[in-house]
Every structure is written in C-alpha cells, then in structure tokens.
Amino acid sequence: MLKRILTLLLALIMCSAALFGCSKNKPEETGDSSTVTTNESSDDGIGDYDFGGADFTILARKETNYEHVGSMGSDVVTQKVYERNEAVKSRFNVNLNVVELDGSYDKRDQMITAMRAENMSPTGAYDLVSTHSVYLGWMGMEGLTYDMTTLPEIDFSKSYWNQNLYNELNVDGSCYMMIGDIGHTLYEYITVMFVNTKVLENNKVVENGIDGLYEIVENNEWTWEKCYQLAENIGDGETSYGLLMNVHAMRASLIAQDLHVFTRNAETERFYMEPSANEHTIKAVENLSKFFARPNMYFADVGTSWGCAEDELNPIFAADSALFYPQMLGQAMNLQERMGTGYSIVPLPKYDAFQTDYYTICRDTVTGVAVLSCVKNPEMSGVITQALCMYGAELVTPEYYEKALKYRYNNDPKSIEMLDKIRDSLTVEAVPTYFDTGIDADIFYPIISSGQQEGVASIWEGQQAQGNNLINLFYEKIDALKAG
C-alpha cells in the first residue's frame, strides 16, 4: 500500500505534457510501472484522459466532508486528501468541487431530496454522490443511480475497492453503490475489539498476557464462548466490567458469528429468508443474551439513537475499568490520548472454532459513493471516481490507517498484525444497505440487551413472511432496473 509518493509527484511535474494528451482510449497495460499514467502502481490501469478543465462536483454529506476536502498546513491526513485531489486534478485536467448538505441518517431527507430533484430535472450539478451508505443504497433501488459496473474505467477488482465488499454489494452482477478507499471512514468506522492490556495482565486472564490472547486468535480459538470465559470474573458490575457493549457493536458481533437474516441461495445467488431460525442463529443470539444477563457485563442502551456510546464507554475503558470493548477503530485515537498504549486490538470473536474466518462490519454510517443515473458525463464520473479511490489508497489510507491507527496510536507489532486480519475480514449486509426492510440483525436487540435469552425462534417466525415479501419486492426492483 505504501507507494513511491515522491517519485510520483516528481513524475507528475516532469511528464505533465504527456498526461494532458487528448486520447481517451484505454492503453494496453504493459506492466511498466515507470509511467505516470499507471501511477507507478500495478493497481492503476486507468487510461489517458483529458477533461479540458471541466468541473467535477461531489455532492457530499457535511458530517464527513473531510474525506473530500483537503488543505495544506493542516493535520497530515487532511494534507494527504489535498495531495490526492491535486494528483487527480493534474492528471485528468479537472476541477474538483464539493457541495455539502446535511447527510446524517436523521437528516437524510435533505440529501435524498437533492438527489430526487436532480433526477427529475437534470441540471448536471453532481458528478458523484458521497453520503451515508444505507440510504444511498436505497436510492439505487429507486433507479436514481447507475449500475457502477457499467461506468468507464470502474474496476471493482482493484484492491482499493475491497473485494469482500463488492462480493456482497453486487446484486445479480450490478452494483448501485460502493464503499472503498475513496473515503477513509472505511477504516474509521470498522468494528474491532479493544483489549485493556493492564486489566488482562494484572488479573492473569490469559497465560502469557496479551501474547497469549494473540495466540488464541491466531489458533482460531477466539470465539464468543472463549470471550465469555475470560471476562466472566472481571469487574464488579458497578464500576468495572468484563465487557462493554453498544448497539452498533452488537450488530457487528452477530455478523462476526456469520449470522445473517438474509442469505444467498448457493445456485441462484439471490437472497432469501429461511422459514425458521436455524440452530446457529438461536445459539448465537441466546449466548450473547446470556452474557449480558451477567452483572459484570455492561450494555450501553442508547435507545433510539443507535449510536456507539463512545462518550460514555471510552472513559470507562480508559480508566482500566473494563477488559473487552468492541468499538469503531477510529476511537483508537481517543483511547490513546486517554491511556497511551495501554490497549491492544484483536478481531471480534467467531461463533466457534469451525468458522472459517473472522468477520466484522463498519458502522452503517460509513460513506458510500454512487453516480446519479442522470449524470451529464458518465465517462468522467467513472474515470474520476476510480482515480479518487486509487489515489486515496496510495496517499490517504497509508497516512490514516497505516500510520495514524497502526503506528502512531499503537506501538504493539502483534496488534498491528491483528489490524490487517480485521481489515481482511470486512464484510457488509447487502439487503438492508439497498432496501429499507426493517428486518436485519437488529431484530434481536431487545433480547440481547435485556438478557432475556428466549424468544429468538418466535421473533424470526414473526418476521419471516414479511421478510420474504420484501425480498420479492427487492428483486422486482432489481429486475426492472436491469430491464431498463
């Protein structure tokens, strides 16, 4: 991921005449990494384009505008965003503009209204939309966004788009919204398990301390049952705890156990909902519920806000008053400021030792990008979107993920290896991302947060008929979109 940035910048200056040629045909890939047009990267492959100084405008949510608006003389990540933008502007002869609107889930109407209005009366105002991934996906089902796989130069096989996410978000081969290194909330919002190393080692929770826990992870023995065992006798349940939880982490904890309300048919690859909850689902939910029935486990009930409760939970963990804490990776910065390097990071636990991989998800507020179906220049939208993601991976991600999160905020080499394992395990729930079903892992929230342990099968049965009706409607929309 770490590229020869200085060489690239020098090449951009020396070879500007070659960069601004008029040919828009994609050249054959020769494997020569010395040319500027391939960005000295085996992951490039974007052709030679000159858009004649055209404006490329991103409609972005105000809350995460820092993913697109960079500046010099600021923090290093913001400077790298600026460098990313300048590289794209210089190479493809475009002007990058950002139009900001409120885009949080609670304020989504403003962004959605703008997208609908543009499609009803196209003005060519926006070349890319960047906002909350969930409702952006819903707009795709309304027919407001392109199947991004059909846009020139878009290539989701590139590492900076994350193949795991593409495998989930493509529906019948089409992808109406995507998540990748074009926005670094991809790393800020990924869910990890923080471990308080002081609590772990002072209480002799694992033989050999944090190294012993790393060994458990590497031996594929890091399951929720093991987590329960290790946390069972930690904390008094009043001021200290074995584990802290919030609602987004709860959702991630279920996905980490390969629990999905909607699954793909192995032959058709279309989603469906099983007639009844299987044993895997029932056991995973009941075990989490049983865990939080114990007095030394703390679930931060944030009610209808569905936040991550970091303002409440970070101080508890940083005060050495909790052992385990699933939370967004971006909170590593806050924790480091509070407690130095007194924490480590491991993946979320598996369902059992037979589960193939560790899994995790981002908080669903993660940024997604899409191109409106009425866009004035699909070619430019495809080329510049691909380039922003590629240069984001080369310039922004190394600074934000590799340095800020891995080295600047955590100096434990083994924990750094854990971060790569977590990154490789990232997945996403396609159906709720594309379609407002109201049926997903969240249906088990009342059971888990209350510790009641029973009722998983009845909750599933109560949702099953509606779930499949919604899935049928979902595919009716997909078929209509593909039919044109």
N, C-alpha and C positions, 0 to 999 in steps of 0.2 A: 504493500500500500504506500510505503514511503517512496516517493518519486524523486527524480533528479530535478528539483524545482529550479535551482539556479541555472542549470543548463537550459531548461525550458524557457525561462524568461530571457536569457541571452539569445536563444534561437528565435524567439518571437521578435526581438528587436532587429536582428540581422536579416531575417527572412521575411519581413513584412510584405515585400513586393510579391513574393510567391504566394503568401497567404491570401492576398486580396485579388487573386485571379478571378475570372468571371465564370469558369466552368463550374457547373453544378452536378456533374456526373460523378458518381462514387468511384474512386480509383480502385484498381485491383490492390489487394493487400499483399505487399511484398515481404513483410516481416522485417523491413528495415526500420529499426527504432530510432534512427538518427534524424528522420524528417519531422518537421514541425507539424505537418498535417496529421500525423498519427500521434502527436503529443508525447513522443518517445515512450509509448506505452503499448503493450500487447493488447490492452483493453480498448484501444481507440477505434480505428476503423471508420471514423466519420469522414465523409468526403469533403471536397474543397468547395466551399460555398462563400459567396459574397452577396450580402443582402442590401448593399448600397446605402448603408446608414439608416435603414428602416428602424422604427421603434418596435421594440418587443416589450409588451406590457404584461406584468404579472398581477393578477387580482389576488391579493394575499390577506389572510386574517391578521388583524392588528396585533393580536396577542403573541404571534410568533414571527413578526416581521424581521426579526434578527437573523432568520435563516436566509433572507434575500437582500437585506440592506446592510452593506458593509461600509467601513470607513477606516482610513489610516489614522494613526495616533490614538487608537482605542485599545481594547484588550486584544490579545493575539488571535482569538477566534474570529472576532469582528474584522480584523485586518485580513485574515485569510478569506473571509467571504468577499471582501473588497477585491482581493487578488483574483479570486475565482471569477468574479464578474468582469474584471478588466481583461482577463485572458479570453473569455468568451467574446466580449465586445471587439477586441482586437482581431481575433482570428476570423470572425464571421462578419465583421463590419456591421454591427447592430448597436442600437442604443437601448440599454435596459432601463425600464421604468417599473416602479411598484406603486399600485393603487391599493390602499389599505381600507378594509372595512372590519367592523367587529365580526369575529368569526367563532367565538366560543360556542359550545353546544347550546347554552342558554340564550345566546344572542344570534343563533343561526339564521333567523328569518331575514336579517339584513343581507347576508351573503347569498342566501337562496333566492331572494327577490331579485338581486342584481343579475344572477345567472339566468333566471327565467326571463327577465325583461330583455336581456341581450339576445336570447334565442328567439323571442317573439318579434323583436325589431332590431335586427343585427346592425351594429354600428362599427364593428371591427375594433371595439375598445379593448378587448383582452385576448392575449395570445396563449396564456396559461393561467389556470386557477390553482391556488395553493391554500388549502384550509383543512379543517377537521376531517379526518379520513372517513368517518362514518357517514355523515350526511352528504359528503361529496360523492360517495358511492351511490347513495340513493338517487342523486341527480342523474347518474348514469342510467339508472333504470327508467327514468323519465324521458330518456332519449336526448338529454341535454349535452352529453359528452361523447367524444369519439371513442371507438374501439382503438385504443392507443397502439395496438399491434399493427394497425394499418397505416400509421403515420411514417413518412420517410425518415430513415435513419434510426428510428426507435428500435432498440435491440435489447430485449429483457433478458437475454442470456448473459449479458455482461455482469460481472460480479458486483458492480456498484448499484444494481437494482435489487440484489438479493434474490437468488433463485428460489429459496423457500417461499418467500412472499409471492412471487409470481406464480409458483405452482398452485398456491391456494387461491389467489385472486383472479386467475383466468377461469372463465366460465365458458365451457364449450369452445375454448380456444380464444375467446375475446377477453379483453381487459379494459375496463372503462375508468379505472383509477389505479394509480400505482404509488408505492412507497419505496423510497431509496435514498441514496446519499445526496440527493438534491436538497434535502433538509436534515439538519443534524438532530432534530427531535427523535429521529430514528434511534439514536443512541441515548439521548437524554431521558426518554420515556420507557426504555426497555426494563422489564422487571427482573431483579436479581435478589438473591438472599444475602443480606449483610449479616456478618457474624462478629459479635463483640469478642475479640480475642482475649481480652483481660478476664471477662466472665468465664469464657470457655476454659482458660488455663488455670485460673485461680480455683475453680470448682472441680478441676480434674475431670471434666466431662468426657474427654476422649484421651486415650493414651497417646502420648507424644503431641498433645495440644493441637494447634491448628494444622500442623503437618499430618497428624493422624486423621483429621477431618478431610484434608485434601486427598489422602489415600483412600478414604471411604468413597469419595466422589469418583476418583479415577478407577476404582474397582467396581463401579456401577452398583454400589451398595447404598447410595444416598437416596433413600426412599422416605416417604412421609412417615412410615412406621418407625424408621430409624430416627427421624427428626423428633417424633413424639417421645421416644425413649430417652433421647439426650436432653430434652427440655423438661422432662417430667418433674424433676426435683429442683428446678431452678426458679427462684423467686418466691415471694410471699403472697403474691396476688393482690397486694395493696400498693406497694411502691416499687416492686420489682417483679419481673416476669420471665417466663421461659421463652415466650414468643409473642411478638406484636403483629397485628393484622389490620388491614384496611380493605375496603370493598374491591378496589381495583386489584390488589394483591390476591384477594380471594378468587377473583375470576381467573387470574393468571395461574393460581395454584391448582385449579381444576384442569385448565388446559395443559399444565405441566404434567398432569397424570393421564394425558391423552384421552381426556373426557370431552366429547363433543355432542351437542344436542342434534346437530345435523351432520350426517356422514355421507361420503361419496359412494355410490354404487360402483363396485370394482369393474364392472363391464361397461356401463354407460357413462361413468364418471359424473353422474348427476346426483345432487343431494336428495336425501330423504330423511324422515324421522322414523325410527324403529317403533313398532306397535307398543312396546313396553320398555322400561328401563332395564338394561342388562345388569348382570351381577357386578361388573366392573364399575359402572356408574353408581349403583347403590352403595357399594362398599366405599368408594372414594368420597362421596358426599357424607356418608354416615361417620367415617373416620375423622374427617375434618370437623364435623359437628361434635363428635365425642371429645375431640381435642379441646375445643373451645368451651366445653362444659366444665373443664377443669379450672379451678380458681386462679391458677398461676399463668393462664393464657389470656391475653387482652385483645379484644376486638374493638377497634375504634369505630363506633357506629356513627357515621356522619349523615345518617338519614337520607334525604332525597338528593343531596348534593353530589353524591357518588365521587367524592374526592379521594385523595390519597392520605389525608390526615397527617401530612408531614409536619405541620406546625405543632401538632400535639405529640406525635410519636418520636420525632427526631431528638427532642430534649431528653426523653426517657432513655432511648438507646445510648445517646452520647454521654449520659450520666452513669453509664455502666450498670443500668438497671434492667437490662434485657439481654438475652443470649442471641436469639434469632429475630430477624426483621426483614421481611420481604418488602421491597420498595423500589421506586424508579432509580435507575443507575445515576441519573443526574443529581440525585441527592447526596452522592459521594462528596460533592464539593462542600455542601453544608456540613456534613458529618466531619470532614477533615478539618474545617475551621473550628469545630467544637471540640474534637477529640484527637486531633493529629492523626497518626497512623494506627490507632487502636482498634481498627476493624479490618476484616477481610471480606472477600466476596466469593460465593460459590453459587452454582445454579440452583434453581428451585428443585426440590426433591421429585423423584419419579414416583409412579404408582407402586411398582415393585421392581425387583432385580431383573425381571424378564422383559421389561420395557426397553425397546431398542435404543432410544436416545433420550437425552434431557431436552425438555421443551420450555419455551417461555413466549410471552407476547409483550408488545408495547401497550402502555395505556392507550385506550382507543382515541384519545385526543391527538395522537401522533399525526403529523402532517402527511396528507396525500396530495398528489397533483393530478390534474386532468386537463384536457383540452376541449373547449366547447365545440359542439358539432357545427356551429355557425362561424367558426374562426375564419378570418379573412385569408390567411396564408398557411394552410396545413403543413406545407413543406418547411417553412420557417419554424413553426411550432414544434415539429418533430425534431429538427436539427438542433435547435437551441435548447430544448428540454433535455435531449440526450447529452449535449455538451455540458450543461449546467450540472447534471448528475455526475458525469465523468470527472469534470474538474473539481466538483465538490468532494469526490472520493480522494482525489490527489492532493488537494490543498486544505480543505476544511476538516474532513474526517481525521486525517493524521494529527491535526492540532487538537481537535476536540476529544476524540476517542483515544488515540494512541498516547498522546502526551498528557492532556489535562486529566483524563479519567484513569489512565493506566499508570503513568509515572509521576506526574505532579501531585496527584491526590492519593496515590497508593504505591508504596515502595516495596511491596512484597512480590517477588518474582513469581511465586506459585499462584498468587491471587491473579496476577496478570494472565497466566495460562487459563485460569478459570474464566476470565472475561472472554477470551477467544472461544472457549467451549460454549458459553452462553450466547455469544453472537451467532455462532453456527447453528444454534438450536431455535432461532427466532421463527415464529410462525404467526398466522393471523386467521381470524374467523371470517370466512368469505361471506356467508349468508347475511349475518347482521350488518356487515360492512356495506353490502349492496342493497339490502332490503329491510325495511322497518318492520320486522316480525314481532318484536317484543318478546321473542322466545329465544333464549340462549342460556348460557351457564348461570346467568343472574337469577333464574327462577328458583335456584337453591339457596339464595341469600338468606331468606327467613329461617331456614332450617339450620344452616351453619352458624349464623350469628347468634342464634338463641341457644344453640347446643341441644336442641330437642331430639335429634338423631333419627327420628322416624318420619315417614311420610314421603320419601323420595319416589317410590313407585306411584303413589296416588297423584303427586304433583305432575309427574311425567304423563300419566294417563289423562289427566285433566287438560293437558296442553297438546296431546298428540294429534287429535283430529284437526284442530285449528292450525297446528304446525304444518301438516301436510297440505292443507288447503292453501296456506300461504306459499308453500314451496311450489305448488302447481301454478299459482298466480305469478310467482317469480319467474318460472320458466316460460310462461306465456309471454311475459315481457321480453325475456331474452330472445325467444323465437321471433317475436315481432321486430326487435331491433336488428336481428341478423337478416330478416327478410327485407329490411329497408323500408 
